[in-house]
Amino acid sequence: MKFLTACTAGLLSLALFSAANNSAEAGAGADKVAPDKGAGELDLTQFPGQIVDEVIVPVPSEIFAALDRLGDPDWKKQLGIERRPGFTERTDVALLLGATVADGFIAVQAEDRKTVENVGRDVLSLAAALGVRDDVLKHCEGIDEAAKTSKWDTVRTELDATQATVKAKMELLRDGALAECISVGGWLRGTEVITSIIAGGYSRDRAELLYQPDLAEYFNDVMEDMLTRARNPAKLKAIADGVARLREIMQSGDENLTEKSVKEMNTICTDLVKSITTKG
């Protein structure tokens, strides 16, 4: 079974790591990952998420909740851009939507009300560009209301629901590949943040959490598949190549990623996120 995180990078491993190491505290509830007592493997049926083509897509808010156990990094330093470009190509919009949702979770970690409210408005605008504005309107209104009263758990829930609703609608419209672009955008934005945090306080144990070659391979395949129908294939090719390089770095370390490797991953993700969040 492969692992896939919907809108974060390194976050799936963080969630798995945290759940496994806190299983005694967490118990065997259906919303937690429990270690297998026989082989020492994780019981993936207990992971919060859905299975798509043998790939587990976990719930973003559950994954970001695991970040609480990283300590207290400077989340405000990780906040994204304030203004987002107006794309017309649907693939560009989908990638940007994923990155924007990831920014929403980061803003929740930073407890930054203004940024969360801005993210809610941006998500609504991007959803409109994809033709699903009415489907997510209530979620975006919920994000705005919850942010005003600093109800961060509610914001996380609404962000979860927003992404799930958009992706479900895309699937219904038989545009599953576009839905996966949303995941890719969020994954890369999340990886940029996590590699930045780990590089700023490197340890071998933390770096192990970034070892996800199957995940990178899956997203590389998604981008390669989109190349044949995109109006801007050069952009998608750069993203596909960048994700392939991330996979190479993960595999070359054999689960032992060096500080240099983590920094290279951060540089790659930063460049790719810039291509997703800016024009040109």
C-alpha positions as CSV (number, residue, x, y, z in Angstrom):
1,M,0.0,0.0,0.0
2,K,1.4,3.4,-1.0
3,F,1.1,6.6,1.1
4,L,-0.2,9.9,-0.3
5,T,-0.9,13.1,1.5
6,A,-3.5,15.3,0.1
7,C,-2.2,18.8,0.7
8,T,1.0,18.6,2.7
9,A,4.4,17.2,2.4
10,G,6.3,15.4,5.1
11,L,3.0,15.8,6.9
12,L,1.8,12.2,6.3
13,S,5.0,10.9,7.8
14,L,4.7,13.3,10.7
15,A,1.1,12.1,11.4
16,L,2.1,8.5,11.2
17,F,5.2,9.0,13.3
18,S,3.3,11.0,16.0
19,A,0.4,8.5,16.0
20,A,2.7,5.5,16.3
21,N,4.7,7.1,19.1
22,N,1.7,8.3,21.0
23,S,-0.5,5.2,20.5
24,A,-0.7,4.5,24.2
25,E,-2.1,8.0,24.7
26,A,-4.3,7.9,21.6
27,G,-5.8,4.5,22.1
28,A,-7.3,2.4,19.3
29,G,-9.9,4.9,18.0
30,A,-10.9,4.9,14.4
31,D,-9.4,8.3,13.9
32,K,-5.9,7.3,14.9
33,V,-3.1,5.1,13.5
34,A,-2.4,2.1,15.6
35,P,0.8,0.0,15.4
36,D,0.4,-3.6,14.5
37,K,1.5,-5.7,17.5
38,G,2.8,-8.5,15.4
39,A,5.1,-7.1,12.7
40,G,5.5,-3.5,14.1
41,E,3.7,-2.1,11.0
42,L,1.0,0.6,11.1
43,D,-2.6,-0.5,10.6
44,L,-3.5,1.6,7.6
45,T,-7.2,0.8,7.9
46,Q,-7.2,3.0,11.0
47,F,-5.7,6.0,9.3
48,P,-8.1,9.0,8.8
49,G,-8.5,9.4,5.1
50,Q,-9.7,7.7,1.9
51,I,-8.1,5.1,-0.3
52,V,-7.7,6.0,-4.0
53,D,-6.0,3.4,-6.3
54,E,-4.3,1.9,-3.2
55,V,-3.0,5.3,-2.1
56,I,-4.1,6.6,1.2
57,V,-5.2,10.2,1.1
58,P,-5.4,11.4,4.8
59,V,-7.5,14.2,6.2
60,P,-5.4,17.4,6.0
61,S,-6.5,18.8,9.4
62,E,-5.5,15.6,11.2
63,I,-2.1,15.7,9.6
64,F,-1.6,19.4,10.5
65,A,-2.7,18.6,14.1
66,A,0.3,16.3,14.2
67,L,2.5,19.3,13.6
68,D,1.6,20.5,17.1
69,R,4.0,17.9,18.3
70,L,7.0,19.4,16.5
71,G,7.4,22.0,19.2
72,D,6.8,25.6,18.6
73,P,8.3,26.7,15.3
74,D,7.8,30.2,13.9
75,W,4.6,29.5,11.9
76,K,4.2,33.2,11.0
77,K,7.5,33.0,9.2
78,Q,6.0,30.3,7.0
79,L,2.9,32.2,5.9
80,G,2.3,32.4,2.2
81,I,1.7,35.3,-0.2
82,E,-1.0,37.8,0.4
83,R,-2.1,38.2,-3.2
84,R,-2.7,35.4,-5.6
85,P,-2.7,35.7,-9.4
86,G,-5.8,35.4,-11.6
87,F,-5.3,32.3,-13.7
88,T,-7.5,31.2,-16.6
89,E,-6.0,27.8,-17.2
90,R,-7.9,25.3,-15.0
91,T,-4.8,23.3,-14.2
92,D,-3.1,26.4,-12.9
93,V,-6.2,27.2,-10.9
94,A,-6.3,23.7,-9.4
95,L,-2.6,23.8,-8.4
96,L,-3.0,27.2,-6.8
97,L,-6.1,26.1,-5.0
98,G,-4.2,23.3,-3.4
99,A,-1.4,25.6,-2.3
100,T,-3.9,28.1,-0.9
101,V,-5.7,25.5,1.2
102,A,-2.3,24.4,2.6
103,D,-1.6,28.1,3.4
104,G,-4.9,28.1,5.3
105,F,-3.7,25.3,7.6
106,I,-0.4,27.0,8.1
107,A,-2.2,30.2,9.0
108,V,-4.2,28.2,11.6
109,Q,-1.0,26.9,13.1
110,A,0.2,30.5,13.3
111,E,-3.3,31.6,14.6
112,D,-3.2,34.4,12.1
113,R,-6.8,35.6,11.7
114,K,-6.3,38.0,8.8
115,T,-4.5,35.4,6.7
116,V,-7.1,32.8,7.4
117,E,-9.9,35.2,6.3
118,N,-7.9,36.1,3.2
119,V,-7.4,32.4,2.4
120,G,-11.2,31.8,2.7
121,R,-11.8,34.6,0.1
122,D,-9.1,33.3,-2.2
123,V,-10.5,29.7,-2.0
124,L,-13.9,31.0,-2.9
125,S,-12.5,32.9,-5.9
126,L,-10.5,29.9,-7.1
127,A,-13.5,27.6,-6.7
128,A,-15.5,30.0,-8.8
129,A,-12.8,29.7,-11.5
130,L,-13.3,26.0,-11.5
131,G,-17.1,26.3,-11.6
132,V,-17.7,25.0,-8.1
133,R,-18.3,28.3,-6.2
134,D,-21.8,27.4,-4.9
135,D,-20.5,24.0,-3.7
136,V,-18.0,25.5,-1.3
137,L,-19.7,28.8,-0.4
138,K,-20.9,27.5,3.0
139,H,-17.5,26.2,3.9
140,C,-15.8,29.5,3.0
141,E,-18.4,31.4,5.1
142,G,-17.7,29.0,7.9
143,I,-13.9,29.7,7.6
144,D,-14.6,33.4,7.8
145,E,-16.9,33.2,10.8
146,A,-14.6,30.7,12.7
147,A,-11.5,32.9,12.1
148,K,-13.3,36.0,13.5
149,T,-13.8,34.1,16.8
150,S,-10.4,32.3,16.7
151,K,-12.1,28.9,16.6
152,W,-9.1,27.2,14.9
153,D,-10.4,23.6,15.1
154,T,-13.5,24.7,13.2
155,V,-11.4,26.5,10.6
156,R,-9.4,23.2,10.1
157,T,-12.7,21.3,9.7
158,E,-14.0,23.7,7.1
159,L,-10.7,23.7,5.2
160,D,-10.9,19.9,5.1
161,A,-14.5,20.1,3.9
162,T,-13.6,22.7,1.2
163,Q,-10.9,20.6,-0.4
164,A,-13.0,17.4,-0.2
165,T,-16.0,19.1,-1.7
166,V,-14.0,20.5,-4.7
167,K,-12.3,17.2,-5.4
168,A,-15.5,15.3,-5.1
169,K,-17.2,17.7,-7.6
170,M,-14.2,17.3,-10.0
171,E,-14.6,13.5,-9.8
172,L,-18.3,13.8,-10.4
173,L,-17.5,15.9,-13.5
174,R,-15.0,13.2,-14.6
175,D,-12.1,15.5,-14.1
176,G,-10.2,13.4,-11.6
177,A,-6.8,14.4,-13.0
178,L,-7.6,18.1,-12.2
179,A,-8.6,17.1,-8.7
180,E,-5.2,15.5,-8.2
181,C,-3.6,18.8,-9.3
182,I,-5.2,20.3,-6.2
183,S,-3.4,17.6,-4.1
184,V,-0.1,18.3,-5.9
185,G,-0.3,22.0,-5.2
186,G,-0.9,21.5,-1.5
187,W,1.7,18.7,-1.2
188,L,4.4,20.9,-2.6
189,R,3.4,23.9,-0.4
190,G,3.4,21.6,2.6
191,T,6.8,20.1,1.7
192,E,8.2,23.6,1.4
193,V,7.1,24.5,4.9
194,I,8.1,21.2,6.5
195,T,11.6,21.1,4.9
196,S,12.1,24.7,6.0
197,I,11.2,23.8,9.6
198,I,13.4,20.7,9.6
199,A,16.3,22.5,8.0
200,G,16.1,25.2,10.6
201,G,16.4,22.6,13.4
202,Y,17.9,19.5,11.7
203,S,18.0,16.1,13.3
204,R,18.2,12.7,11.7
205,D,14.9,11.6,13.3
206,R,13.1,14.6,11.9
207,A,14.6,14.1,8.4
208,E,13.4,10.5,8.3
209,L,9.8,11.9,8.2
210,L,10.5,13.2,4.7
211,Y,11.2,9.8,3.3
212,Q,8.2,9.3,1.0
213,P,9.5,8.1,-2.5
214,D,6.2,6.3,-3.3
215,L,4.3,9.5,-2.7
216,A,6.6,11.6,-4.9
217,E,6.4,9.0,-7.6
218,Y,2.6,9.1,-7.5
219,F,2.5,12.9,-7.9
220,N,5.1,12.7,-10.7
221,D,2.8,10.3,-12.6
222,V,-0.1,12.8,-12.1
223,M,1.9,15.6,-13.6
224,E,3.1,13.5,-16.5
225,D,-0.4,12.5,-17.2
226,M,-1.6,16.2,-17.3
227,L,1.1,17.2,-19.8
228,T,-0.8,15.8,-22.8
229,R,-3.8,18.1,-22.3
230,A,-2.3,21.2,-20.6
231,R,-2.1,24.6,-22.3
232,N,1.0,25.3,-20.4
233,P,3.0,22.1,-20.6
234,A,6.3,23.7,-19.8
235,K,5.1,24.6,-16.3
236,L,3.8,21.1,-15.6
237,K,6.9,19.5,-17.0
238,A,9.0,21.6,-14.6
239,I,6.8,20.5,-11.7
240,A,7.0,16.8,-12.8
241,D,10.8,17.1,-13.1
242,G,11.0,18.7,-9.7
243,V,8.9,16.1,-8.0
244,A,11.0,13.4,-9.7
245,R,14.1,15.0,-8.2
246,L,12.5,15.0,-4.8
247,R,11.9,11.3,-5.2
248,E,15.6,10.7,-6.2
249,I,16.8,12.6,-3.1
250,M,14.5,10.5,-0.9
251,Q,15.7,7.3,-2.4
252,S,19.4,8.2,-2.4
253,G,19.3,8.8,1.4
254,D,17.8,5.3,2.1
255,E,15.7,6.9,4.8
256,N,18.8,8.8,6.2
257,L,18.4,12.2,4.6
258,T,21.2,14.6,5.4
259,E,20.8,18.2,6.3
260,K,22.1,19.1,2.8
261,S,19.4,16.9,1.2
262,V,16.7,18.5,3.3
263,K,17.9,21.9,2.2
264,E,17.9,20.9,-1.5
265,M,14.4,19.6,-1.1
266,N,13.4,22.9,0.3
267,T,15.0,24.8,-2.6
268,I,13.2,22.6,-5.1
269,C,9.8,23.0,-3.4
270,T,10.3,26.8,-3.0
271,D,10.9,27.1,-6.7
272,L,8.0,25.0,-7.7
273,V,5.6,26.7,-5.3
274,K,6.7,30.1,-6.8
275,S,5.8,28.8,-10.3
276,I,2.4,27.7,-8.9
277,T,1.7,31.0,-7.1
278,T,2.9,33.5,-9.6
279,K,2.5,34.3,-13.3
280,G,5.2,34.0,-15.9
